[in-house]
Amino acid sequence: MTPREKLEALGGRVPARCIWLGLPSGTTAEIAGHAGAEIAVIDAEHGPIGVERLAEMVRALLPSRTGVLVRVGELSEARIKHALDSGAGGVLIPYVESAGEAEAAVRASLYPPHGARGQAGAVIRATGYGRDPGYAETWNDRAVVAVQIESHKGLTNVRSIAEVEGVDMLFFGPFDYAQDAGLDPATDGAVLWEVFGQIATAAREAGKTVGVFPWPNAAPAELAAAGADLVTVASDVATLSGGLEAAVQAISLSISDVS
């Protein structure tokens, strides 16, 4: 399958709406799965999510048929293996800055001959604990390997990264990029739009898809219209925090109101 076909198979449609999950909770993941988004990203980079909780969250999402990607904490064969063995449909690798790093991500994600992912089909959740003997045979043709471009060096090398065989998606991380480039996402939005355009162009020329996390004054619908195939539309932490705060502030009570 092409990178676009892989994303469509995982989420059901492109452009895909994505919910970002940073809370280490199977219950939260289950609720998010029924929200109607095509993809959920479990954030094991910034979220306090260990291996056991990761597996629980993937398990909670699967009945809703929401496609699952896991952002691993770093480019690590072990972390990628844990994410995929849990049953996720792919991985998101943070802070990729070179074609060599992208190649390492692909190698850890795919089975031979295109990669070096370890075989443990009889014991991993992804195979139904051995009940899906064809899992490994079809995995390489449906796995989604996404790499994040979130530094000036990564942007400089974006074309060579995009051309790596096995990379399916370039995902723009605007906040880390802004930090690396000395920008303020709230006031330098025009620059971030230019960077996103460069990443999208590199992806399109290489036949890859594009993902993005919105920044201030860059709405999900605008990013989709500009060519994003995967757009984050909500996060569990922001939704819970903002919703609770709004609910409390919407009701002003004084002591006399309740006495």
Backbone as CSV, one residue per row, in Angstrom:
resi,resn,N_x,N_y,N_z,CA_x,CA_y,CA_z,C_x,C_y,C_z
1,MET,0.833,-1.202,0.000,0.000,0.000,0.000,0.867,1.252,0.000
2,THR,0.360,2.317,-0.578,1.045,3.598,-0.521,0.888,4.187,0.878
3,PRO,1.723,5.176,1.240,1.553,5.817,2.549,0.139,6.347,2.779
4,ARG,-0.479,6.925,1.760,-1.837,7.434,1.920,-2.824,6.286,2.142
5,GLU,-2.659,5.207,1.400,-3.539,4.047,1.567,-3.384,3.435,2.953
6,LYS,-2.159,3.426,3.473,-1.939,2.918,4.828,-2.694,3.753,5.853
7,LEU,-2.623,5.074,5.702,-3.311,5.956,6.646,-4.821,5.788,6.528
8,GLU,-5.312,5.651,5.311,-6.744,5.428,5.111,-7.184,4.106,5.733
9,ALA,-6.358,3.072,5.586,-6.691,1.770,6.156,-6.694,1.824,7.676
10,LEU,-5.781,2.599,8.248,-5.687,2.692,9.701,-6.849,3.475,10.286
11,GLY,-7.164,4.622,9.689,-8.169,5.504,10.272,-9.513,5.523,9.582
12,GLY,-9.560,5.045,8.345,-10.827,5.012,7.632,-11.026,6.134,6.636
13,ARG,-10.267,7.227,6.772,-10.398,8.339,5.831,-9.188,9.256,5.963
14,VAL,-8.984,10.056,4.915,-7.954,11.090,4.890,-8.590,12.331,4.275
15,PRO,-8.427,13.524,4.863,-7.624,13.790,6.062,-8.253,13.193,7.318
16,ALA,-7.381,12.783,8.222,-7.823,12.134,9.452,-7.724,13.095,10.627
17,ARG,-8.748,13.054,11.469,-8.729,13.830,12.710,-8.076,12.989,13.798
18,CYS,-7.245,13.638,14.594,-6.450,12.917,15.588,-6.703,13.472,16.987
19,ILE,-6.860,12.564,17.945,-6.919,12.936,19.358,-5.607,12.537,20.007
20,TRP,-5.041,13.453,20.771,-3.739,13.260,21.418,-3.970,12.810,22.862
21,LEU,-3.371,11.692,23.236,-3.592,11.127,24.564,-2.299,11.123,25.374
22,GLY,-2.274,11.936,26.431,-1.100,12.009,27.288,-1.332,11.522,28.696
23,LEU,-2.587,11.244,29.051,-2.907,10.738,30.386,-2.763,9.220,30.407
24,PRO,-2.082,8.674,31.403,-1.871,7.225,31.465,-3.116,6.505,31.959
25,SER,-4.131,6.439,31.114,-5.424,5.923,31.546,-6.123,5.159,30.432
26,GLY,-6.416,3.891,30.683,-7.196,3.126,29.732,-8.609,3.653,29.609
27,THR,-9.164,4.136,30.708,-10.524,4.675,30.675,-10.597,5.922,29.804
28,THR,-9.630,6.822,29.972,-9.595,8.023,29.131,-9.442,7.649,27.664
29,ALA,-8.581,6.677,27.386,-8.389,6.229,26.009,-9.680,5.649,25.439
30,GLU,-10.391,4.884,26.245,-11.649,4.293,25.788,-12.670,5.377,25.451
31,ILE,-12.779,6.381,26.314,-13.699,7.494,26.056,-13.302,8.223,24.775
32,ALA,-12.005,8.481,24.620,-11.519,9.171,23.421,-11.825,8.369,22.167
33,GLY,-11.725,7.057,22.273,-11.982,6.213,21.120,-13.394,6.327,20.588
34,HIS,-14.328,6.667,21.465,-15.725,6.782,21.046,-16.103,8.214,20.661
35,ALA,-15.104,9.104,20.568,-15.382,10.502,20.216,-15.581,10.700,18.720
36,GLY,-15.173,9.726,17.923,-15.395,9.821,16.487,-14.188,10.201,15.657
37,ALA,-13.034,10.446,16.288,-11.827,10.763,15.529,-11.320,9.505,14.827
38,GLU,-10.611,9.710,13.734,-10.099,8.564,12.978,-8.854,7.954,13.614
39,ILE,-8.026,8.786,14.235,-6.745,8.340,14.781,-6.584,8.848,16.207
40,ALA,-5.954,8.044,17.046,-5.511,8.494,18.367,-4.008,8.288,18.453
41,VAL,-3.312,9.297,18.945,-1.878,9.179,19.205,-1.677,9.072,20.708
42,ILE,-1.097,7.976,21.139,-0.728,7.811,22.543,0.663,8.399,22.715
43,ASP,0.769,9.415,23.544,2.021,10.159,23.683,2.866,9.594,24.817
44,ALA,3.744,8.666,24.468,4.644,8.080,25.455,5.971,8.826,25.521
45,GLU,6.037,9.986,24.846,7.232,10.835,24.978,7.065,11.788,26.151
46,HIS,5.999,12.580,26.132,5.769,13.551,27.202,4.772,13.055,28.240
47,GLY,3.919,12.125,27.886,2.987,11.567,28.856,3.673,10.524,29.729
48,PRO,3.296,10.410,31.010,3.910,9.432,31.925,3.346,8.037,31.678
49,ILE,3.622,7.505,30.502,3.007,6.254,30.059,4.077,5.183,29.896
50,GLY,4.037,4.178,30.754,4.969,3.064,30.684,4.445,1.944,29.806
51,VAL,5.218,0.857,29.727,4.895,-0.239,28.823,3.552,-0.880,29.159
52,GLU,3.309,-1.166,30.432,2.067,-1.840,30.808,0.850,-0.950,30.563
53,ARG,0.960,0.332,30.902,-0.165,1.234,30.694,-0.394,1.476,29.198
54,LEU,0.681,1.499,28.442,0.564,1.646,26.993,-0.279,0.520,26.410
55,ALA,0.016,-0.705,26.806,-0.747,-1.853,26.309,-2.215,-1.747,26.705
56,GLU,-2.462,-1.277,27.916,-3.843,-1.101,28.388,-4.582,-0.076,27.531
57,MET,-3.908,1.018,27.186,-4.549,2.072,26.398,-4.834,1.603,24.974
58,VAL,-3.895,0.880,24.378,-4.136,0.339,23.039,-5.330,-0.604,23.070
59,ARG,-5.363,-1.462,24.059,-6.463,-2.422,24.200,-7.807,-1.701,24.353
60,ALA,-7.802,-0.591,25.071,-9.038,0.165,25.291,-9.524,0.861,24.023
61,LEU,-8.610,1.206,23.139,-8.978,1.923,21.917,-9.476,1.008,20.806
62,LEU,-8.986,-0.200,20.745,-9.251,-1.050,19.591,-10.730,-1.357,19.344
63,PRO,-11.570,-1.578,20.360,-12.980,-1.867,20.068,-13.701,-0.745,19.325
64,SER,-13.237,0.487,19.473,-13.878,1.617,18.795,-13.450,1.738,17.341
65,ARG,-12.472,0.928,16.955,-11.911,0.954,15.601,-11.186,2.258,15.282
66,THR,-10.835,2.995,16.318,-9.983,4.169,16.122,-8.566,3.692,15.840
67,GLY,-7.950,4.202,14.781,-6.579,3.817,14.490,-5.640,4.326,15.567
68,VAL,-4.619,3.544,15.892,-3.729,3.885,16.997,-2.290,4.040,16.517
69,LEU,-1.720,5.204,16.809,-0.289,5.439,16.663,0.281,5.715,18.044
70,VAL,1.528,5.341,18.252,2.199,5.617,19.518,3.408,6.498,19.253
71,ARG,3.443,7.656,19.925,4.667,8.459,19.879,5.586,7.926,20.965
72,VAL,6.672,7.318,20.540,7.616,6.738,21.488,8.472,7.840,22.102
73,GLY,9.129,7.519,23.209,9.900,8.531,23.917,11.150,8.982,23.192
74,GLU,11.681,8.108,22.359,12.899,8.426,21.618,13.069,7.386,20.518
75,LEU,14.016,7.634,19.641,14.338,6.666,18.601,15.076,5.511,19.254
76,SER,14.331,4.484,19.603,14.865,3.348,20.352,14.206,2.079,19.845
77,GLU,15.010,1.095,19.500,14.465,-0.172,19.017,13.537,-0.797,20.050
78,ALA,13.923,-0.750,21.317,13.109,-1.359,22.368,11.772,-0.642,22.523
79,ARG,11.794,0.692,22.497,10.547,1.448,22.660,9.605,1.223,21.475
80,ILE,10.158,1.190,20.289,9.346,0.930,19.104,8.754,-0.473,19.165
81,LYS,9.559,-1.431,19.584,9.089,-2.810,19.690,7.936,-2.924,20.677
82,HIS,8.061,-2.282,21.830,6.993,-2.332,22.827,5.697,-1.741,22.271
83,ALA,5.828,-0.614,21.559,4.638,0.046,21.011,3.931,-0.837,19.992
84,LEU,4.693,-1.420,19.090,4.087,-2.221,18.035,3.602,-3.571,18.547
85,ASP,4.345,-4.177,19.451,3.909,-5.462,20.007,2.611,-5.322,20.791
86,SER,2.325,-4.110,21.267,1.084,-3.879,22.009,-0.138,-3.911,21.099
87,GLY,0.087,-3.780,19.795,-1.013,-3.803,18.839,-1.273,-2.492,18.134
88,ALA,-0.425,-1.483,18.346,-0.590,-0.204,17.654,-0.400,-0.388,16.152
89,GLY,-1.033,0.499,15.384,-0.928,0.424,13.937,0.299,1.105,13.367
90,GLY,1.062,1.768,14.225,2.265,2.432,13.766,2.880,3.257,14.866
91,VAL,3.977,3.916,14.539,4.712,4.709,15.519,5.003,6.097,14.970
92,LEU,5.146,7.025,15.892,5.560,8.395,15.596,6.868,8.614,16.331
93,ILE,7.919,8.906,15.577,9.263,9.019,16.140,9.616,10.491,16.307
94,PRO,9.910,10.940,17.533,10.198,12.356,17.747,11.593,12.755,17.280
95,TYR,11.716,14.012,16.934,12.992,14.696,16.719,13.927,13.974,15.745
96,VAL,13.397,13.600,14.599,14.235,12.982,13.573,14.908,14.098,12.775
97,GLU,16.224,14.010,12.655,16.984,15.105,12.041,17.797,14.684,10.823
98,SER,17.793,13.415,10.465,18.607,12.977,9.332,17.989,11.747,8.683
99,ALA,18.421,11.486,7.459,17.959,10.292,6.765,18.404,9.035,7.501
100,GLY,19.591,9.087,8.103,20.078,7.935,8.856,19.181,7.598,10.031
101,GLU,18.698,8.622,10.734,17.783,8.379,11.849,16.451,7.837,11.341
102,ALA,15.990,8.354,10.211,14.744,7.848,9.631,14.897,6.387,9.222
103,GLU,16.038,6.044,8.666,16.292,4.651,8.289,16.296,3.743,9.512
104,ALA,16.855,4.230,10.620,16.866,3.441,11.854,15.448,3.223,12.369
105,ALA,14.599,4.231,12.240,13.202,4.102,12.665,12.476,3.045,11.841
106,VAL,12.702,3.059,10.541,12.080,2.068,9.665,12.590,0.672,9.995
107,ARG,13.880,0.562,10.181,14.484,-0.745,10.472,13.901,-1.360,11.742
108,ALA,13.665,-0.538,12.759,13.115,-1.044,14.017,11.630,-1.362,13.917
109,SER,10.956,-0.789,12.930,9.499,-0.912,12.834,9.033,-2.059,11.949
110,LEU,9.849,-2.454,10.991,9.432,-3.445,10.006,10.146,-4.775,10.210
111,TYR,9.504,-5.829,9.751,10.102,-7.165,9.796,11.042,-7.351,8.612
112,PRO,12.018,-8.279,8.716,12.872,-8.592,7.575,12.015,-9.028,6.373
113,PRO,12.455,-8.732,5.144,13.775,-8.216,4.791,13.886,-6.693,4.795
114,HIS,12.817,-5.990,5.101,12.837,-4.525,5.047,13.202,-3.881,6.379
115,GLY,13.316,-4.678,7.415,13.652,-4.153,8.731,14.227,-5.242,9.607
116,ALA,14.272,-4.964,10.905,14.870,-5.918,11.841,14.013,-6.091,13.088
117,ARG,12.705,-5.823,12.971,11.825,-6.009,14.121,11.846,-7.469,14.563
118,GLY,11.970,-7.683,15.862,12.093,-9.033,16.387,10.809,-9.833,16.278
119,GLN,10.958,-11.133,16.084,9.817,-12.039,15.989,9.471,-12.589,17.369
120,ALA,8.231,-12.403,17.779,7.742,-12.972,19.038,6.248,-13.231,18.897
121,GLY,5.865,-13.753,17.727,4.464,-13.844,17.362,3.590,-14.625,18.312
122,ALA,4.169,-15.567,19.034,3.353,-16.414,19.907,2.979,-15.736,21.216
123,VAL,3.640,-14.624,21.543,3.452,-14.060,22.887,3.004,-12.604,22.905
124,ILE,2.902,-11.956,21.740,2.581,-10.528,21.761,1.092,-10.280,21.514
125,ARG,0.607,-9.181,22.054,-0.804,-8.810,21.916,-1.200,-8.547,20.469
126,ALA,-0.243,-8.016,19.697,-0.541,-7.648,18.316,-1.001,-8.835,17.477
127,THR,-0.573,-10.041,17.810,-0.962,-11.239,17.056,-2.108,-11.991,17.720
128,GLY,-2.707,-11.400,18.738,-3.714,-12.139,19.497,-3.075,-13.276,20.261
129,TYR,-1.827,-13.052,20.668,-1.050,-14.055,21.406,-0.929,-15.342,20.600
130,GLY,-0.564,-15.153,19.326,-0.297,-16.285,18.462,-1.467,-16.751,17.628
131,ARG,-2.620,-16.130,17.786,-3.815,-16.576,17.063,-3.941,-15.958,15.667
132,ASP,-3.045,-15.055,15.326,-3.044,-14.451,13.992,-1.702,-14.744,13.336
133,PRO,-1.551,-15.938,12.770,-0.249,-16.320,12.209,0.162,-15.490,11.004
134,GLY,-0.783,-14.786,10.375,-0.441,-13.983,9.209,-0.041,-12.555,9.525
135,TYR,0.001,-12.205,10.813,0.296,-10.824,11.211,1.616,-10.339,10.620
136,ALA,2.681,-11.101,10.832,4.005,-10.661,10.384,4.085,-10.580,8.867
137,GLU,3.372,-11.463,8.171,3.438,-11.484,6.712,2.843,-10.221,6.097
138,THR,1.847,-9.661,6.751,1.174,-8.483,6.189,1.606,-7.172,6.840
139,TRP,2.372,-7.254,7.933,2.675,-6.053,8.712,3.383,-4.979,7.902
140,ASN,4.421,-5.353,7.175,5.221,-4.347,6.482,4.405,-3.546,5.478
141,ASP,3.334,-4.134,4.963,2.542,-3.447,3.948,1.471,-2.552,4.546
142,ARG,1.298,-2.579,5.868,0.265,-1.729,6.486,0.778,-0.880,7.635
143,ALA,2.009,-1.115,8.092,2.570,-0.329,9.194,2.708,1.133,8.797
144,VAL,2.391,2.025,9.719,2.573,3.459,9.496,3.783,3.920,10.306
145,VAL,4.817,4.342,9.608,6.022,4.862,10.250,6.067,6.364,9.996
146,ALA,5.858,7.133,11.050,5.834,8.595,10.950,7.022,9.174,11.699
147,VAL,7.649,10.179,11.126,8.794,10.819,11.773,8.493,12.299,11.957
148,GLN,8.901,12.825,13.101,8.627,14.232,13.399,9.767,15.132,12.946
149,ILE,9.408,16.189,12.261,10.346,17.247,11.898,10.082,18.384,12.864
150,GLU,11.004,18.611,13.777,10.771,19.614,14.820,12.049,20.329,15.235
151,SER,12.971,20.487,14.270,14.184,21.269,14.516,14.659,21.849,13.189
152,HIS,15.524,22.851,13.281,16.069,23.458,12.062,16.879,22.432,11.277
153,LYS,17.622,21.581,11.977,18.410,20.555,11.293,17.495,19.576,10.570
154,GLY,16.414,19.186,11.231,15.470,18.289,10.577,14.866,18.910,9.334
155,LEU,14.552,20.202,9.406,14.000,20.897,8.248,15.021,20.972,7.120
156,THR,16.273,21.224,7.470,17.336,21.284,6.467,17.449,19.966,5.702
157,ASN,17.231,18.862,6.403,17.374,17.536,5.798,16.034,16.912,5.409
158,VAL,14.984,17.725,5.341,13.643,17.161,5.195,13.465,16.381,3.893
159,ARG,14.093,16.810,2.834,13.918,16.101,1.563,14.560,14.719,1.603
160,SER,15.749,14.627,2.156,16.397,13.311,2.241,15.670,12.402,3.221
161,ILE,15.100,12.976,4.280,14.306,12.184,5.227,13.060,11.643,4.530
162,ALA,12.403,12.503,3.763,11.171,12.101,3.078,11.413,10.992,2.067
163,GLU,12.598,10.960,1.499,12.898,9.975,0.464,13.258,8.603,1.019
164,VAL,13.394,8.476,2.333,13.746,7.179,2.922,12.605,6.194,2.700
165,GLU,12.927,5.059,2.105,11.916,4.032,1.868,11.428,3.466,3.199
166,GLY,10.135,3.402,3.354,9.559,2.897,4.598,9.031,3.986,5.496
167,VAL,9.470,5.220,5.289,8.870,6.355,5.999,7.563,6.693,5.297
168,ASP,6.484,6.761,6.060,5.170,7.012,5.477,4.676,8.437,5.682
169,MET,5.119,9.071,6.767,4.584,10.385,7.108,5.662,11.278,7.701
170,LEU,5.615,12.551,7.301,6.377,13.598,7.972,5.396,14.351,8.855
171,PHE,5.713,14.470,10.121,4.811,15.120,11.078,5.507,16.354,11.629
172,PHE,4.898,17.519,11.414,5.494,18.781,11.864,5.149,19.032,13.325
173,GLY,6.206,19.196,14.141,6.032,19.572,15.543,6.351,21.049,15.709
174,PRO,5.360,21.942,15.648,5.624,23.380,15.592,6.214,23.963,16.865
175,PHE,5.883,23.406,18.015,6.338,24.022,19.260,7.815,23.738,19.522
176,ASP,8.251,22.503,19.303,9.675,22.220,19.449,10.481,22.904,18.350
177,TYR,9.900,22.964,17.139,10.603,23.674,16.078,10.781,25.139,16.448
178,ALA,9.730,25.757,16.947,9.801,27.168,17.328,10.856,27.387,18.408
179,GLN,10.903,26.493,19.362,11.907,26.615,20.422,13.309,26.518,19.847
180,ASP,13.522,25.552,18.948,14.839,25.357,18.350,15.243,26.548,17.489
181,ALA,14.267,27.165,16.824,14.553,28.273,15.910,14.455,29.640,16.573
182,GLY,14.151,29.675,17.874,14.034,30.948,18.569,12.791,31.726,18.192
183,LEU,11.707,31.025,17.910,10.455,31.669,17.512,9.424,31.589,18.630
184,ASP,8.429,32.446,18.541,7.296,32.412,19.457,6.074,31.968,18.655
185,PRO,5.516,30.782,18.945,4.375,30.300,18.160,3.200,31.270,18.136
186,ALA,3.065,32.079,19.185,1.930,33.002,19.257,2.086,34.195,18.324
187,THR,3.330,34.570,18.026,3.552,35.767,17.206,4.256,35.482,15.884
188,ASP,4.858,34.322,15.760,5.605,33.985,14.545,4.893,32.918,13.720
189,GLY,3.575,32.964,13.755,2.790,31.969,13.036,3.061,31.931,11.548
190,ALA,3.345,33.089,10.951,3.601,33.128,9.511,4.828,32.301,9.151
191,VAL,5.850,32.359,10.002,7.059,31.569,9.759,6.743,30.082,9.860
192,LEU,5.937,29.716,10.846,5.573,28.308,11.014,4.757,27.802,9.827
193,TRP,3.921,28.654,9.269,3.193,28.263,8.062,4.165,27.990,6.920
194,GLU,5.197,28.809,6.796,6.197,28.596,5.748,6.915,27.267,5.945
195,VAL,7.268,26.969,7.198,7.952,25.709,7.501,7.038,24.529,7.182
196,PHE,5.788,24.633,7.600,4.835,23.568,7.291,4.740,23.354,5.783
197,GLY,4.732,24.439,5.029,4.669,24.330,3.579,5.865,23.595,3.000
198,GLN,7.057,23.875,3.537,8.255,23.178,3.071,8.176,21.685,3.364
199,ILE,7.694,21.349,4.558,7.574,19.940,4.938,6.534,19.246,4.066
200,ALA,5.402,19.906,3.855,4.345,19.322,3.028,4.817,19.106,1.594
201,THR,5.568,20.057,1.067,6.084,19.926,-0.295,7.041,18.751,-0.403
202,ALA,7.954,18.627,0.563,8.903,17.510,0.555,8.175,16.177,0.635
203,ALA,7.147,16.128,1.467,6.379,14.892,1.607,5.666,14.543,0.307
204,ARG,5.009,15.523,-0.287,4.260,15.270,-1.519,5.187,14.809,-2.648
205,GLU,6.331,15.454,-2.776,7.257,15.091,-3.847,7.781,13.674,-3.679
206,ALA,7.833,13.194,-2.436,8.321,11.839,-2.167,7.183,10.825,-2.063
207,GLY,5.944,11.284,-2.251,4.809,10.379,-2.173,4.425,9.994,-0.761
208,LYS,4.740,10.860,0.211,4.449,10.577,1.611,3.297,11.451,2.114
209,THR,2.795,11.127,3.293,1.718,11.909,3.899,2.290,12.921,4.888
210,VAL,1.409,13.823,5.339,1.819,14.911,6.229,0.911,14.946,7.448
211,GLY,1.518,15.047,8.634,0.761,15.218,9.865,1.200,16.489,10.564
212,VAL,0.344,17.013,11.453,0.684,18.278,12.106,-0.099,18.438,13.395
213,PHE,0.522,19.131,14.333,-0.132,19.571,15.568,-0.362,21.073,15.420
214,PRO,-1.589,21.564,15.552,-1.856,22.991,15.334,-1.110,23.895,16.317
215,TRP,-0.888,25.110,15.905,-0.302,26.132,16.774,-1.276,27.311,16.808
216,PRO,-1.059,28.297,17.660,-1.991,29.430,17.737,-2.234,30.059,16.364
217,ASN,-3.491,30.306,16.074,-3.918,30.912,14.814,-3.701,30.010,13.596
218,ALA,-3.528,28.706,13.843,-3.488,27.724,12.756,-4.514,26.653,13.096
219,ALA,-5.720,26.842,12.612,-6.819,25.945,12.960,-6.695,24.622,12.213
220,PRO,-7.181,23.534,12.797,-7.122,22.229,12.134,-7.697,22.240,10.721
221,ALA,-8.837,22.914,10.520,-9.448,22.944,9.191,-8.551,23.658,8.182
222,GLU,-7.870,24.702,8.625,-6.954,25.426,7.739,-5.779,24.546,7.352
223,LEU,-5.262,23.791,8.314,-4.128,22.915,8.041,-4.522,21.793,7.095
224,ALA,-5.724,21.253,7.272,-6.202,20.217,6.358,-6.358,20.777,4.950
225,ALA,-6.876,21.994,4.855,-7.043,22.628,3.549,-5.698,22.903,2.884
226,ALA,-4.655,23.073,3.717,-3.314,23.343,3.198,-2.553,22.063,2.873
227,GLY,-3.199,20.914,3.058,-2.575,19.668,2.629,-2.255,18.664,3.706
228,ALA,-2.585,18.943,4.962,-2.305,17.979,6.024,-3.225,16.770,5.896
229,ASP,-2.653,15.583,6.025,-3.424,14.343,5.963,-3.862,13.878,7.345
230,LEU,-3.154,14.318,8.366,-3.473,13.986,9.756,-3.341,15.258,10.578
231,VAL,-4.421,15.660,11.241,-4.420,16.903,12.012,-4.929,16.618,13.417
232,THR,-4.162,17.021,14.408,-4.616,16.884,15.787,-5.720,17.900,16.047
233,VAL,-6.849,17.421,16.563,-7.989,18.309,16.802,-8.302,18.469,18.283
234,ALA,-7.744,17.611,19.127,-8.015,17.701,20.566,-6.991,16.871,21.315
235,SER,-6.810,17.201,22.595,-5.981,16.380,23.472,-6.730,16.136,24.768
236,ASP,-6.466,14.990,25.381,-7.180,14.662,26.615,-6.862,15.651,27.729
237,VAL,-5.595,16.013,27.869,-5.199,16.913,28.951,-5.843,18.286,28.774
238,ALA,-5.718,18.871,27.581,-6.269,20.208,27.348,-7.787,20.217,27.469
239,THR,-8.436,19.173,26.968,-9.896,19.117,27.026,-10.384,19.000,28.459
240,LEU,-9.745,18.138,29.238,-10.144,17.971,30.637,-9.859,19.233,31.436
241,SER,-8.647,19.770,31.284,-8.265,20.960,32.033,-9.142,22.150,31.659
242,GLY,-9.280,22.389,30.359,-10.071,23.529,29.911,-11.544,23.383,30.225
243,GLY,-12.065,22.174,30.088,-13.479,21.953,30.365,-13.823,22.137,31.823
244,LEU,-12.982,21.605,32.698,-13.230,21.762,34.130,-13.127,23.223,34.549
245,GLU,-12.095,23.902,34.046,-11.910,25.307,34.408,-13.075,26.155,33.909
246,ALA,-13.522,25.894,32.684,-14.643,26.662,32.134,-15.922,26.416,32.922
247,ALA,-16.129,25.168,33.334,-17.335,24.845,34.097,-17.351,25.551,35.444
248,VAL,-16.187,25.589,36.091,-16.100,26.248,37.391,-16.282,27.756,37.248
249,GLN,-15.609,28.349,36.259,-15.673,29.798,36.095,-17.037,30.272,35.596
250,ALA,-17.791,29.375,34.983,-19.102,29.764,34.462,-20.129,29.969,35.562
251,ILE,-19.841,29.453,36.736,-20.784,29.574,37.848,-20.112,30.336,38.977
252,SER,-20.630,31.506,39.271,-20.079,32.335,40.339,-20.951,32.187,41.578
253,LEU,-20.386,31.641,42.610,-21.117,31.435,43.860,-20.465,32.231,44.979
254,SER,-21.269,32.871,45.756,-20.773,33.519,46.967,-21.302,32.748,48.163
255,ILE,-20.785,33.066,49.328,-21.235,32.375,50.531,-22.735,32.561,50.718
256,SER,-23.258,33.756,50.396,-24.686,34.018,50.580,-25.553,33.189,49.634
257,ASP,-24.952,32.782,48.460,-25.720,31.999,47.502,-26.033,30.601,48.013
258,VAL,-25.167,30.075,48.867,-25.322,28.683,49.284,-25.681,28.556,50.754
259,SER,-25.814,29.689,51.464,-26.120,29.617,52.895,-27.618,29.530,53.125
